[in-house]
Amino acid sequence: MMIFLLLSVINPELKDKLINMGLDDVVNIVIQLPSADYNYAWKLKSEGRDPFAYLKEYCGTTQAPFVEFLIKNGILKENILQLWISNKIGVKGVPKRLVLKLEKELGKNTVDIREDKVIIKPMIVNQPEPLDNFYPGEDYVSGSIENIGAPYAWSRGYKGNGIVIAHMDTGCDILHHPVLRHRWRKQSGWYYAANTSITTPIDTFGHGTGTAGLALGEHGIGAAPGATLISMGIMDATEAQMSAAYQRLISYDTLRPHMTTNSWGFISHTYTGFWDEIQSQLLANIIPVFAVGNDGDSGASSADPPGNYPMVIGVGATYWQDEWVTEYSGRGPTVSTSSPWNLNAWWPRSDWNYHKPDIIAPAEPTITTAPGGGWQSFNGTSASTPHVAGALALILQANSFGEYQDTARIRKIYWYLTEFNYKQGKIDTWPNDSFGWGRIDVEKVLNNLPEPKVPFIFISSVRVKDHNNMTLSSGETDTLYITLRNTGATAESVAATIVYRDPSGITLTDGSAYYGTINKNQEVENTSSDRYTVRMPTFGDTVWTYWTLRITYKYTRDGATYRATVWDCFHLVSDFATSAAYRDTLKWDNGTPTTYYNPAYAAAQFETPSSDTILIVKYELYTSASAVCTLMVWNDNNGLPLDPPVYRQAFTPTQFYPNWQSVTLSSTVVRSGKYWVGIYTPQAAAPYPLS
């Protein structure tokens, strides 16, 4: 391969910075080299060859002289980040004199040298407000999720199961939120670009926890409560660090996500420095979903990149109760009509014609998750974008369009999203540069999808023998029964193997099972003679365990037989064996009672950090009549008792104020979190708060 080293130029912004620097002062830089031939990469993919082997070879070869130059001039190898998702080199701590020497010796005009810094912004309009008195019950569905038609998909069995959403944001407080932690895949499930030593999911800003909730939070908070979450903190990363994060997604290979959800954008409306990263994601079958930004107040051509790139699903924002686009939602047409916007081969549909946004979705008012297990209001295209990502997960579960190995797949998906949606009746011209093609409508898309041509198999449920609550026994051997479901075309010779478990001390005795043929919408559980057997270590506390299952199968399409492999994950909780059960006393929620009264009963709220068995309830009753009363226990629903009660027990009072009486319960288990205990009296006389 012949390589031409063309004259490099220093970006004007970096050049201005260098003017005020001493020759030995250092700066972090990105060296942008000529792009690979993505048309050739797609050709390789269509031939069943590896396009990323080509990208790695091309970038490695073109970057080699630059890396050699940097090392020769004193830059440590660990300070050089070579990328192949885009032909870039990130370099830390480069003296000004070396930047100038680099331009002189390796230059020509097609190479750009710019400062490596944070260049993106989150798409929030107003600072989210915490919602201290909100808690969704199990049957709660937020209005914005109802608006896009997600519950209709749920009713048809589509909750996003088997779909992996890569959440690219400020991070996510996954482990501390009850509606998020069940959705997390631990294997290759977290990466913090600015500081890779942070190995546990965090979110110091709060933005990412909010966007994740709208995509896949349980309890009606998110659109796809069955989807799988992997999260990357990128908002405070430099350009090179951010590109490395997206490259990492592709490097996951068999564990790649189906899409990325991105509630951020670049400051410049004409920035093209991320176009190669988008093309590489598409090559990896990763669908990019991006906000178009909140600069709509400035008028036309205010949509931000990458959301304004062609072949990217760019999402605008609505006031969903009015079905009207927000004033701040980024507008089209795209500012630039040069590359990549003018590349007709990359237009997602023939009539795209620089229109943005592509689709719109709810932004205000929205309710979502907050760090620490709380809740917050949310807004901006930051809110609308994960609505679309979650909706897309529901649609892909119904039809993944996996038969396509070229850009036809993203075009098909884009066409269904933009063709079947809600169009505001007061608008005459569609598409347009405010509403795009319309508001995402999951029900319309599902009702117009063709029959899937390839299988789509995922884990439907997991149970532990003799423990239907999915709890493993610490220090013992357990049998797992894993049910697989197929929402695609018929699959044959289906088999599965556990390939990952965490903690690593878990021993697999039998890690594989055979399922045979699974037809569309059929569920199959492994048999007792073909089971997964695991031996658990002894834990001193409750431990969450994480598992990955590799599923293989074959199918027939158009007379040809194909073989495929997919991966899905699940989690189980292990109890602890080294600590004996103990009794504890809860009093009035730490002495500051939260109470509820109505004509029939009175109740007090309690909170427990773990699932507990209530043994005894003590109370004071302000009445002298002996009559049969009823003690009741409720789950919490947004700060109130959730009817019907989960437990009832009749008793006859024998002690009255100022004396206390105890009631021994036969057996009732309450889940971790808040719950209520109260008493019904025939005279409807409220008792004093329970103890």
N, C-alpha and C positions, 0 to 999 in steps of 0.2 A: 504494500500500500504506500503510495506517495503522499507525503504530508507537506503542505505549504504553510510556513509560519508567516502570518501576515502581521502588519504593523499594528501594535496595540495602542489604544488611546485611553487616557485617564478620563473617567466620567467628570463632567464639569463641576458637580457638587463636591467630589473628592478633591479636585484640583483647587477649588476655593479653600478647602480645609488645609491642604498642604501648604498654602501660602503662609499661614500663620504657625506652621510647625517648624521646629529645628530639624536639622538633617538627621539627628539621631533619635528624634521623637518617633514613636511607633503608632501604627494604625492597623486595624484588622481589615483585610480586603477580600473581595470576591473577584476572581478572574473568570470572565465569561468567554468561552471558546465557541467556535462555530458548531451549530447543531448537527446531530446525526441525521441521516436520511430516514425520516419516519415512514415515508412511503415504502422504502425497502424493508423496514422493520415489520410493517403490516403484511408485506408480501411473504416474509419468512413465517409469520404467524399463520397465515392462510395455508401455508404448505406444511404445517405441523412442526415447524422448526422453532427454536428458541430465539425470539427477538431480543431478549435481554442479554444473551451471550454476545450478540452483535453490538448492542449499546455499550457493554462493558469493554469490549475490545476496541471499539472506535474511540471512546473517551479515554481509555488508558493509553492508547497510542498517541493521541493528540496532546494529552496532558504531560506525557513523559518529559519532553524538553523543559517545560516550565517547572516541574518538580525537581528535576536535576539542577536547574539554575538556582532555585530557592535553597536547596540543601547545600549546594556549593558555596552559597553566599551567607551561610550561617543560620538558616531557619531550621529548627528541629523538625524531624519527621512527624512527631506527635502534634505539631502545630499546623500540619497540612491536612486538609480534609478533601479527598478526591471524591467527586460525585459522578455518577453515570445516569441518574434519573434525568439530569440535565448536564450538559458539558461544562461544569463549573469546578473551580478549585477555591475552597475557603482557606485563608491563611491568617493565622494569628500573629500579632506582634511584629509587623513589617516596618523597619525604619523608613523614613521618608526617602533617604538616599537610595534605598533598594527599590522603592516604588519607581523612582525616576530612572534607575538603571534598567529595571524590567521593561519599562516603556521603550527605552532606547534600543535594547539588545534583542527583544523578542517581539517587537511591535509589528503591527500593520493594522489597518483601520477596522478590521472586522472583529477584533478582540476588545472587549470592554473591561476596564478595571475600575471597580467602584468600592466604596466603603462597605464592609460587612456589618450591618447594624439591624436593629428592629425596624421593619418597614411596613407592618400591618397594623390594623386597628379593629377592635371589636365593633359589632354593629348594634349597639344598644343606644337608645335615644335618651331616656331618663334613667337615673339610678334606680334599680329595682328596690321595692319596699318589702321588708319582711312582713309575713302574715302570721302573727303570733297566735291568733285564735282559730286558725284553719287546720283541719285535718280531714283528708278524704276517707270516707268509709269504703268498704270493699265494693259497693255498688255505685260509687261516685263516677261520673263522667263529666269532665270539664266542658264548658260550652264551646271552646275553640276546637276541641277534639271531635265533638258532635258535629260541628260545622263542616268539617272536611269529609264526613261520612265514614270515619273509622269504625264506629260500632257496628255498622252494616257488615263490614269485612269480618269483624270478630264473630258475628252471628253465623257466618258461613265457614268458620273454622280457620280464618286467616288472621293471625296475630303477629306475623313477622317471624315465626319460628324458623330456624335454619338460616336466617339472614343475619349477617354480621355487619354492623354499622361502625365505621371508624370515626370517632368523634375527635375532631381536631380543634382544640380550643385552649382555654386557660388551664386545663386540667379538669378533674372531676372528683368530688368527695364521695366516691363510690361506696366505700366500706361503711360509711356512717349514715347511709340513707336507706330506710326500709323498702322503698320502691325502686331502688337502683341496684342494690348489692346482689340481688338474685339474677340480674341480667349480665353480670360481668364475666368475661372469659379471662381467667388468670394467665393461661399460657399465651405468651406474646400479647398481653392485654394492656400493657401500660408502658409509657415512655415519656420522659420529660426532657425535651430537646435542649433547653438551656443549661440543664444540670443533670446529666445522665446517672449520677450517683443516687438520685432520688428514685427509689425502687418501689415505693408504696404510693398509690394514687392520692393526690392532693389537689386542692383548688384554693389558692390564697385570695383569689379575686371574686369568686362566686358566679362569674359569667358562665363558665363551662358546666357547672352543676345544673344551672338553669336550662341550658340548651339540651343537655343530655336527657333531662326529665321530659321535655316536650317531645323528644324523639321516641323514647321507649319506656318511660316511667310507668310502673304498674298503678293500679287503683284509679284508672281513668285519667291520669295525668298526661301520659304520652300516647302517641298514635299507634305504636307497635309494641305492646307490652310483652310480646313473646320473643322479640329480637334479641340478639346478643350484642353487647357493648364491648368495644375496645377503645381506649382513650389515650390521647397524646396531648401533653401540654406544649403548645407552640407559640402562644401569644407574646411571650417575652423572649423568644429566641431570635437570633440574628437570621439573616437570609440563608446563609449556608447551613446553620443548624436546622432551620425549618425544612429546607430541601432534603436534608439527611433524614428527617422524620418521615417524610413522604416516601423516600427511597426505602426506608425500613419496612413500610407497609408492603411494598412489592417484594422485598427480600423474604417476607414471611412465606412466600411461595404457596404451599397448600393451605396455609392459614390466612391467606389474604382476605380482606373484607370485601363485601359486595359493593360498598359505596363509602364515600366520605361525606360527612356533614360539616360544613364550614361557615360559621357565623362571623366572618371577618372579610376584610378586603384591603387592597392597596390604596395608598393615599392618592396616587396619580391615576386618573381615569384612562390613561394610555399606556400603562406599564405592561410590557410584554415579557418581562424576565421570568415569568412563571409558566409560560406557554409549553415549554418542553416537559415540565413536571405534569401538566395536564395530559399531554399526549402519552406520556409513559403510563399514567394511571389508566387511561383508556386501553392501552395495549395489555394491561394486566386485568382487564375486565372489571375495573373499579370505576363506578359511576361517580363523577364529581358533582355534588350539590352545593351551591354557593349562594350567599346573600348578595344582592345587588347594591346593598348599602343604603345609607340614610341621608343622602345628599339631595333628595328630590326637591327640597325647598329651592334649590338653585335653578330648577327648571329642566329643560331637555338635556339629553346626553350626560346625565349625572350618575348613571350606573357604574359601579366600581368593578375593576377586574379583581380576581379572575371570574367573578360572576357575569361579566359582560363578554367573556370569550365565547366564540362559537363552540358548539358541542359540549358546553357546560350548562347544567340546569340552573339558571339564574332566577332567584326567588325574590319577589316583591312582597310588600306587606299590606294587610287590610285591617280596617276596623270591622271585625267579622259580624258584629250585630247589625251593621248597616250594609254589609257587602260592598264596601267602598274602599278604594285604595287610600292609604294614608298619605298625607301631604309630604312626608319625608321619604317615602319609598323611592329608591333610585329609578330614574326614567331613562328610556332610550331616546333616539337610536344611539348606537355606540359612537363615541367621539371620533374614533379613527375608522377609516375605510381602507386602511393599508393592512399588511400582514400582521396577525393571522386572520383578521376579520374579513378580509376580501378573498380568502381561500375557499372558493365554492365547494371544493371537495370536502371541506370540514364544516359546511353548513349542515345543521341537524335535519333540516327539511328544506326543500327547494325554495319555499317562500319565506325563509327566515329573514333575509333582507335587512340585517342589522337591528332587528327588533329586540328590545329588552324592556322589562323582564320576560322570561319565558313563561313563568307561571306565578301566581300570587297565592298567599296563604295567610291565615290569621296571625296578627301580631298584638292587637289590643282589643279587649283586655284578656290577658292570659295569666294563668297560675301555674307555677312549676316548683321544682325542687330547689332547695338552698343548702349550702354547706352545713354540716352538723345535724342533719336530719330534719331541718326545718323546711319552710315554704316561703315563696316570694312571688310578688307580681313581676311581670316581665313585659318587654315591648321591643319594638324595632324589627328590622329584618333579621336580627339575631333570633327572634322568636319565631318568625314565619319559616325560616329555613329548616329547622328540625321538624316542623310539622310535615314538610314535603319529604324529608328523609324518611320519617316514620311511615308516611303514606306509601312511599315507594317500596319499603320493606314488605308491606301488606300485599302490594301488587306483584312483587317478584316471587313471593311465596306461591301465589296463584299461577304465575307463568314467568319463569326466569329467562325465557328466550335463549336458553343455553345452547340451542342448535347453531347459533351464529358465532363465527370466529373472527369476524371483521367488524368494521364500523356499522354494519347493518344492525347489530344488536342495540347499540345506543340510539340509533335512529328509530328503531321500532319502539323502544321504550319512550323516547322523547315524543314520538307521534301520538301514542296512546295518552300520555299525560296532557298534551296540548290540544288534542282533538276532542277528548271526552272530559269536559269540565263544566263548571258553572260560569255562565256569562251574564254579567249584570245587564238587566233589561233596559236600563237607561242609556246604554252605550250602543251606538249603531255600527261602528267600524271595528272589525276584529281581523287579525290581531292589531294591537295598538301599543304605544310606547309608555303606557301607564299601567294597564291591566294585563299586558302581555296577551296570551291566548285565553286567559280566564283563571278562575280560582280552582285549585286542586279539588277534585271530586272523586273520592275512592269508589263510591258506589257506581258511578257512571263508567269508570274505567273497568271495574270488575265485570260489569254486565256486558261489556263489549270485547273482552279479551277472547282470543281464539283458544282452542284446546291446546294445552301444552304438548310439546313434541318430545320432551325429555323428562325423565323422572326428577322429582324433587323430594329427597328423603331427609328426615330430621328426627331428633329425639322428641317423642311426644310426652313421655313420662318415665320416671324412674321410681321403683319402690324397693325397699329393703325387706327381705323375708321376715315376717312377724313384726315389722315396724312400718306400717303404712304411712307414718308421719315423716318418712324419709330420713330417719335417724340411724346412724351406724353405731355399733356397740364398741366402745373403747376397750382395747385389749382382747377382742374376740374375733371370730370368723363370721362373716356375713355373706349372704347370697344376694346379688343384685338382679332385678328383673327390669330390663330396659325395653320400653315399647317404642318402635319406630313407626312413623307415619309417612305416607307418600301422597303429596298433593299434585304430582305430575303424572307423566305417562307410566305405564306398567314397567316395573323393574323386576329382573330375574336374578337368581343366584345371589341374593342379598346376604352379606355377612358383615360382621362388625367386630372390632378389636379395640380394647382400651389401650391407648398409646401414651397417655400422660396422666399422672395423678400427683397431687400435692396435698399434704406433705409427702416427701419422697419415701418416708418410712413405711408407707402402706405396701403390703405384699400382695401380689396377684397370684392366686393359685390357678384359676382359670380366667383368662382375660378375653376370650373370644366366644362368639355365638353365631349360629347360622339361622337365617330367617326365611330363606327361599324366595318365593315370588310375593311381591307386594303390589297390588293394583292401585289405581288412583283412588284417593280418599280412604284407603284401607290402613288399619293399624295392626301390627303384629308384635307380640311379646315373645321374648326367648322362652323356651320351655324349661321345665325343672331339670331335665336331663342334659340340657345344653345351656349352662348357666355361667354367670360371672361370679367367681368366688374371691373374696378379698379378706385379708387378715389385717386388722387395724392395730396400730401401736397403742400403748396405754397413755392416755392423755390426762393431765391434771385439771383440765378445764374444757369447756365446750370449744370445739375446733371446727371451722369450716373447711371442707375438703373440696378440691377442684379436680375435674376429670375431663379428658378429651377422648372422644370415640371416633375411630376411623371406620367409615362405612364404604364398602365396595359393592358394585353391582354391574350388571350388564343390561342392555336394552336394545331394541330393534327400531330403526327408523329408516323409512324409504328402502326397505329391503336389506339394509346393512346392519351388522351387529357392532355395537360400541361398548366399551368398558369404561367405567368411571369410578372415581374415588372422591368422597366428600368427607368433611370433618364437622363434628358438632360437639358441644360441650354441655356439661351439667355440673351441679354442685350438690353436696350432701353435708349434713351436720353430724358430727360425731359427739356422743355424750362423753362424760368423764367418769373414770372408774376409781380414782384414787381418793376422792373426797366423799365422805358419807353425807347423806341428806341431813339438813339441819332446819331448825325452826327460826323464824324471824318475825318481827312485829312491824306492821305498817300502821301509822297513826295519822289519819287525816291528811295525807299528802304532806308530810313533814310539818304538821302543826298549823298549816294555813289552809283550811278546808276549802275545797271546791264542791259546792253542793247544788242540788237540783230538786225542786219541789213541784209537784202538780197535785191535783185533787185526789189522786189515787195512791201516790207513794212519795217517799223522799229518798234521795240517794246521795252518796258521797263518792268523790272520785279518788282513786288510788293509782299509783304507778309503780311498776316493778321492772327491774332491768332484764329479767329473764322469765321464761315460762315457769309458773309456780302452781302448786296445789293449795287452795284455800282450805284450812283446817277448821278454824274457829272465827266467828264474828261476834264481837262484843258491841252492845248498844245500850242507850238509855231511851226508854219509851215514856212519853208524857201522856199517860192515860191510865186509868185504874180498872178498866173493863177487861175481863178475861175473855178473849175471843181468838179464834184461829187467825193468825197473820201469815204472810208469805214473805220469805227472804228471797231476793232475786239478785242475780249477777248479770251485768250487761257488758258487751264490748263498747268501746268509745267510738262515737261518730261525730267528728268535728266539734268536740267539746260538750256533747250531750250523750245520754244513754242511747244505745242503738237497739231498738226493738226488732224482733222479740228477744227476751232475755235468753242467755245461754244456759242459765241454771235457775231452778225454782225449788224451794223447800218450805213446806208448811210447818208451823210451830205455834205453840200456845204460850204467850208471855206469862211469867210467874213473878217477875220483878219489875218495879216501876220506879220512876224518878223519885228520889235521887240515887236509887240503886241501879247497878249495871247487871245485865243478863248476858249470858253467852249462848250462842247457838253453834253446835258442832255440825259441820257439813258432812254429808255422806261421801261425796267426791266431786270436786270440780276443778278443772285446770284452766288457768287464765294465761293467755299469751303475753309475751313481753310488751311493755308499753302501758298505756292508760286503760283503766277499766272502772266500772261503777258497781257499788254494792248498795242496795236499798231495801226498804221494807214497805209492804202494802199492809195497811190496817183497815179493818172494816169501817171504822169511824172516820177514816180519811184524816186522822190527826197525825201531823208530821212528827216523826221522832227527832230527837237531837241527832247531830251528825254521828255517823258510826265511827267506831274506833277499830 
